Amino acid sequence: MKMKDSCEVCKQPYDLEVGFYYGSSYVSYGLTVALSVATFVAWWVLIGFSLNDNRIFYWLIFNAVLLLALQPWLMRFSRTLWLSFFVKYNKNWRTVPPKKTERMVEEHKHSW
């Protein structure tokens, strides 16, 4: 699914420059590590780990399936977080249009 060009409500363009969302991969990585640590701790508290069985491998399979299932949501959420670092909320968004993108080349749009 392709990301929309701009917000339907406030008309904020999502593509600020070519390759802008490469940085969102770092945010996505941080989210997946945090989620993996959370599932590890939850598995450890609720089920436990032992040297005599394969419960660690069951957690690895569970975690991999969970991360794959959440990938579309994590990708979009990390893009939203990355965009929020650079585009600040404008309380007058109904009357003041968003800034035009400076370095966007139409031929390179969506090429990353």
N, C-alpha and C positions, 0 to 999 in steps of 0.2 A: 504494500500500500504506500503510495507516494504521499509525502507530507504536503499539506496545502501551502499555497503561495503566501497567504496572509490570513490574519484572523477575520472571521466573518463578522464580528461585532465591532472591534475598534480599528480594523484595517492595518494593524501592525504587520509589516512584512516579516516573514520568518527567515528568509535567506538574506542575511546581512552582508555577506561577502562569500566568495568562492571558498569552499572548504571550511566554513565557519563551524560546522558541527563535528569536525574531527576532535575537538576538545571534549565533546560530550562522551567520547569513548572512555575518558578518564573518570568521568562522573559515573558512567555505567559500571566500570570496573570497581569503583568504590562501593557502589550499591550492591553488586553481586558478592563482594567480599564480606560486607556487613551482613547480608542475608545468609551467606554460608556459615559465618560465625554464629549467628543466631540459631540456625537450625542445628548446628553442632552442639551448642550448649543445651538447647531444648531436648535433643536426642539423648545427650549424656544424662540429663536430669531425669527424663521420663523413662528411658529404656536402659541406658547405661552401656558401657563398653567393657569388654573383657578380653584377655589375651587368649582365652580358650575357645572362642567362637568367632564368627565372621560378622558381628554386628557393625563393625566399622565399614565393611563393604556394603552392607545394606544401607547405611547412612549415605555413603558416596553415591549409590544408585538413586536413592530418594532425592538427594540434593541436586544431582544432575538432571533428573526428570523435572523437578520443581523449577530450576533455573531455565530449562528449555521452555517450559510452559509459560513462564513469566517474561520471556524474552521480548515479545512485542510491547508489553506494558513497560518494562524496564527501559527499553530503547526510547520510547516516547517520553517517559518521565525524566530520563536523563537529558534529553534534548530540551525539555521545558526548564529544567533546573539550570542548564548551561545558558539558555537564552535569558533567564532571569538575572544572571550575573551581569549582563551587558545592557539590558533594556530595563530601565527603571519605570515603575508605575507612575503614570501621569493622572492625577486626580481630575484633570480637565479633559479627559480623553474624548468626550463627546463633542467638544468645540475645537480642540487643538488637534490637527492631524499628526500622525507619527512622522518622524524624520525619514527622509528618503535615504535609501541605501547608497553609499558612496562608491563602493568598489565592486558592484555586482555587474558581471558581464553576462548578458542574456544567453550567449552561446554555451557558456560553461555552467549554466544553472542545472542543478540536479545531477551533476557529473561526478560527484564524490561518491 
